[in-house]
Amino acid sequence: MVMLKQLDEAVGRAFDEFKKEFGEDAKLENGDEFVTVLNNSVLIISLENGTLKTNFIGGAPFKVDMTLDIFEGSDEE
């Protein structure tokens, strides 16, 4: 039971950060997703067909020194 409470808290804190970034009234729309890095895991939250999905992946993410133009708003092709 303690573990489920902790997972719920992690999701809540992830949404706190989401709202800090996008505003208090921000909501996920179908197909939206965001990633939150925790101390020892990664949490992916998405909304698919009206259903909130969470996926916890244990361990630290791999860090790759690379920038994708598609997410930087680059006009270069």
Phi, psi and omega in degrees: 000322179298322181295318178296321178297319179294320177296318177299319178296319179298318178296316179299317180291327175297317178292329174301314179293321177302315181289329174298321183284319190247359178106151184300330182269002183295140178223150174286144173248161181310130180093346178286151174206155173213160185241139176235129178265121175261178182298323184227020180194174176235140179242125175251124178245133179218162174240115183235117180053042178080003181249128177284127181242141175234143178221111176266133177238118182288151180097172180272145178289153173286140179256123179241126180278085183205141177243128177267124182302327183300332180262358180255359180071026180292142176272354180286147178238000000 
